[in-house]
Amino acid sequence: MNACDQEFIRSNVTAVIRSVGERTERLCRALLASQVPEGNIHRVCASPFTEALRRTFQVAVEAGRPWTFVVDADVLVRPGALRELLAQAVAAGDSLFEIEGRVLDKFLDSPREAGNHLYRTAFMPAALDLIPGPFEELRPETSVKGAMRARGYECRVLETVVGLHDFEQSYRDIYRKCFVQGKKHAGRVRTLVPLWEYLAADDADFTVALRAFNDGSSYAGSVAIDSDAGFMAACDDVLRELQVSEKHQLDAPGELDVLWSAACVLARIMRRNNRNYRIKDKRMGVLEDRIRDLENSTSFRLGWALLTPFRLIKDRRRA
């Protein structure tokens, strides 16, 4: 039976959505359900993240299918992405534990690996014993994969772009994640700050991201990605100070249709592998060289194209 066949997926793949109530969870599930039978999809919502990771592995083992596709609810999986990952995983050697693709991230340089993992379920019981204690590791899942590698299991990152990451999230989620980036990816984000400042003129997501990153960079305490992390107590006050009102839920069918279209656009771009896509924006001419260099990156070119549907949503709100 071919790994790309729907019957193979039905019999062999469990999907787990890890959620902390992300604004895009409903669409994440809809996109996933177009590739995996609805009955094979499970939702895990637990805190701290180490507990969510533990519960994810337990759900997968209980479901008993050979492969488990884990997706964070802030990832919009493009059509056909699971089949591509699965074909690579099935063709890999017997020591493969995990394989993942890349995402186009709204905030970080990308394509990068984040928010998607295809696991061989048979090795999850061993991985359960390697999950660190709460708050011992800033990146618990990365820690588990590193420990599994040390025991001879293989983990791979593919060039395949799986979907979009962190588009259309709530301001609270943006603040939480970008605050943690102040500790987790400080050097990486500093090179992107000029781009964030430029985009903040038209997109409040970047206004919140900038404040969160600066707050995280100067924060003296330890941080965790969890939605109830201690530093989040100040988030509401920060949003008021920035004069930003929280976004409404993505409930309107029209909005979900637009977001779905964005994922489909991504699928078409990936199939064409159009590396020569150019942004046509006269304002780019007045930016400093560092931002102009960022413009030439694959992630920025593709991201700019994909931002068009999201701008349509904002235009509708203003109307």
C-alpha positions in Angstrom: 0.0 0.0 0.0 1.4 3.4 -1.0 2.2 5.9 1.8 0.4 8.6 -0.2 -2.9 6.6 -0.3 -5.7 7.8 1.9 -6.4 4.3 3.1 -2.7 4.0 4.2 -3.1 7.3 6.2 -6.4 6.2 7.7 -4.8 2.9 9.0 -1.4 4.1 9.9 -1.4 7.8 11.0 -2.7 9.4 14.2 -2.7 13.2 14.3 -2.3 15.3 17.5 -3.0 19.0 17.7 -1.3 20.6 20.7 -3.2 23.7 21.8 -3.2 26.4 24.3 -6.3 28.0 22.8 -4.6 29.5 19.7 -6.7 31.7 17.6 -6.1 29.5 14.5 -6.9 26.2 16.2 -10.1 25.7 14.3 -8.5 26.2 10.9 -5.5 24.1 11.9 -7.9 21.3 12.6 -9.8 21.8 9.3 -6.6 21.8 7.3 -5.4 18.7 9.1 -8.8 17.0 8.6 -8.4 17.4 4.8 -5.4 15.1 5.0 -6.2 12.8 8.0 -9.6 11.3 8.9 -11.3 13.3 11.6 -11.5 10.2 13.8 -7.7 9.9 13.8 -7.3 13.5 15.2 -6.8 14.2 18.9 -6.4 17.4 20.8 -4.0 17.9 23.7 -4.2 20.9 26.0 -1.9 20.7 29.0 0.5 22.9 30.9 3.4 23.1 31.4 4.7 22.2 28.0 6.5 19.1 29.4 3.1 17.8 30.4 1.6 18.5 27.0 4.6 16.6 25.5 4.0 13.7 27.8 0.3 13.6 27.1 1.0 13.8 23.3 3.2 10.7 23.5 0.6 8.9 25.7 -2.3 9.6 23.3 -0.2 8.4 20.4 0.7 5.1 22.1 -2.9 4.5 23.1 -4.1 5.1 19.5 -1.6 2.4 18.4 -1.0 3.5 14.8 2.6 3.3 13.5 3.0 7.0 12.8 1.9 10.1 14.7 1.8 13.6 13.2 2.0 16.3 15.9 1.1 19.8 14.9 0.9 22.9 17.1 -2.3 24.8 16.7 -0.4 27.9 15.5 0.6 26.0 12.3 -1.6 26.0 9.2 -0.6 22.9 7.4 -0.6 23.3 3.6 -2.5 20.8 1.5 -0.4 17.7 0.7 2.3 18.3 3.3 1.6 15.3 5.4 1.8 12.9 2.4 5.3 14.3 1.5 6.5 13.9 5.1 5.0 10.4 5.3 6.6 9.2 2.1 10.0 10.3 3.3 9.5 8.7 6.7 8.3 5.3 5.3 11.3 5.3 3.0 13.8 6.0 5.9 15.6 3.4 7.9 14.2 1.5 10.8 16.0 3.7 13.3 14.1 6.9 12.4 12.3 8.3 15.4 11.2 11.7 14.1 11.0 13.7 10.8 9.8 17.2 10.3 9.5 19.9 7.7 9.9 23.6 7.8 7.4 26.5 8.2 7.2 30.0 6.9 7.3 32.0 10.2 5.7 35.4 10.4 8.3 36.7 12.8 11.5 34.7 12.4 13.8 34.2 9.5 12.6 31.1 7.7 11.8 28.5 6.3 12.6 27.1 9.7 11.7 24.0 11.7 8.9 24.6 14.1 5.5 23.2 15.2 5.4 19.9 13.2 6.7 16.5 13.9 6.0 13.1 12.4 7.0 10.4 15.0 7.4 6.7 14.7 5.0 5.7 17.5 6.9 2.5 18.5 9.7 4.6 19.9 7.5 6.9 21.9 7.5 4.8 25.1 11.3 5.1 25.2 11.0 8.9 24.6 8.5 9.2 27.5 11.2 8.4 30.0 13.4 11.2 28.6 11.0 14.1 29.0 12.7 16.6 31.4 11.0 17.9 34.5 8.9 21.0 34.4 10.9 24.1 33.6 14.2 22.2 33.5 14.6 22.9 29.8 13.6 25.9 27.7 13.0 23.6 24.7 11.8 20.2 26.1 11.0 18.6 22.8 14.4 19.4 21.4 15.9 18.0 24.5 14.0 14.7 24.1 15.1 14.4 20.4 18.7 15.1 21.4 18.5 12.3 24.1 17.0 9.9 21.5 19.8 10.7 19.0 22.4 9.9 21.7 20.8 6.5 22.0 21.1 5.8 18.3 17.7 6.9 17.0 17.5 9.2 14.0 15.8 12.6 13.7 15.6 14.4 10.4 14.7 17.9 9.2 13.5 18.2 5.6 13.5 21.1 3.3 9.8 20.5 2.7 7.8 23.5 3.7 4.8 22.2 5.7 2.9 25.4 6.3 2.5 28.8 7.9 3.5 29.5 11.5 2.3 32.3 13.8 0.1 34.1 11.3 -3.1 35.6 12.7 -2.4 34.7 16.4 -3.9 36.7 19.3 -1.8 39.5 20.7 -1.4 37.6 24.0 0.1 34.7 22.1 2.4 36.9 20.1 3.5 38.7 23.3 4.1 35.3 25.1 6.2 33.8 22.2 8.2 36.9 21.4 8.9 37.5 25.1 10.5 34.0 25.2 12.4 34.8 21.9 14.2 37.5 24.0 15.8 34.6 25.8 15.6 31.7 23.3 16.7 33.4 20.0 17.9 36.8 21.1 20.8 37.1 18.6 18.6 35.8 15.8 15.8 38.3 16.5 18.1 41.3 16.8 19.0 41.0 13.1 15.3 41.1 12.3 14.3 44.1 14.5 14.7 46.6 11.6 12.3 44.6 9.6 9.8 44.3 12.5 10.0 48.1 13.0 9.3 48.6 9.3 6.3 46.2 9.3 4.9 47.6 12.6 3.7 50.7 10.7 1.0 48.6 9.1 0.7 45.6 11.3 0.2 45.8 15.1 1.4 42.2 15.4 4.9 43.5 15.0 4.3 46.4 17.5 3.4 43.8 20.1 6.3 41.5 19.0 8.9 44.3 19.4 7.7 45.2 22.9 7.6 41.6 23.9 11.1 40.9 22.7 12.5 44.0 24.5 10.7 43.0 27.7 12.0 39.4 27.4 15.5 40.6 26.7 15.6 42.6 29.9 13.7 40.1 32.1 15.9 38.8 34.9 13.8 35.7 35.7 13.6 32.3 34.0 11.0 31.9 31.2 8.8 29.2 29.8 6.7 29.0 26.7 3.6 28.1 28.7 0.4 30.3 28.5 0.3 30.7 32.2 4.0 31.7 32.6 4.6 34.2 35.4 5.7 37.0 33.0 2.3 36.9 31.3 0.7 38.6 34.3 1.9 41.9 32.9 0.5 41.3 29.3 -2.9 43.0 29.7 -1.2 46.1 31.0 1.3 46.1 28.1 -1.5 45.8 25.5 -3.4 48.7 27.1 -0.2 50.8 27.1 0.3 50.0 23.4 -3.4 50.9 22.8 -4.0 47.5 21.2 -7.4 45.7 21.6 -7.3 42.0 21.5 -8.4 40.4 18.2 -11.8 38.7 18.0 -12.0 35.0 17.5 -11.7 33.6 14.0 -15.3 32.4 13.8 -16.6 34.0 10.6 -16.6 31.4 7.7 -15.4 34.1 5.3 -12.2 34.7 7.4 -11.5 31.0 7.6 -11.9 30.7 3.9 -9.4 33.5 3.4 -6.9 31.7 5.7 -7.5 28.4 3.9 -6.7 30.2 0.6 -3.4 31.3 2.1 -2.5 27.7 2.8 -3.5 26.7 -0.8 -1.4 29.6 -2.2 1.5 28.3 -0.3 1.0 24.8 -1.7 1.0 26.2 -5.3 4.1 28.3 -4.6 5.9 25.2 -3.2 4.9 23.1 -6.2 6.3 25.8 -8.6 9.4 26.3 -6.4 9.3 29.9 -7.6 12.6 31.2 -6.2 12.5 34.3 -8.4 9.4 35.8 -6.8 9.9 39.5 -6.4 8.2 42.0 -4.1 6.9 45.1 -5.8 6.9 47.8 -3.2 8.4 51.2 -3.8 8.9 51.8 -0.1 11.7 49.2 -0.1 13.9 51.7 -1.9 14.3 53.9 1.1 15.2 51.2 3.6 18.7 50.6 4.8 20.8 47.9 3.2 20.2 45.4 6.1 16.4 45.4 5.4 17.0 45.2 1.7 19.1 42.1 2.3 16.2 40.6 4.2 13.9 41.4 1.3 15.9 39.0 -0.8 15.4 36.1 1.5 13.1 33.2 0.5 11.0 33.6 3.6 10.4 37.3 3.1 9.5 36.9 -0.6 7.1 34.1 0.1 5.8 35.7 3.3 5.0 38.9 1.5 3.0 37.0 -1.1 1.1 35.1 1.6 0.4 38.2 3.7 -2.0 39.4 1.0 -5.0 37.3 2.2 -4.4 38.4 5.8 -4.5 42.1 4.7 -7.9 41.4 3.1 -9.1 40.4 6.5 -7.9 43.6 8.1 -9.4 45.7 5.3 -12.8 44.0 5.9 -12.6 44.9 9.6 -11.8 48.5 8.8 -14.8 48.6 6.4 
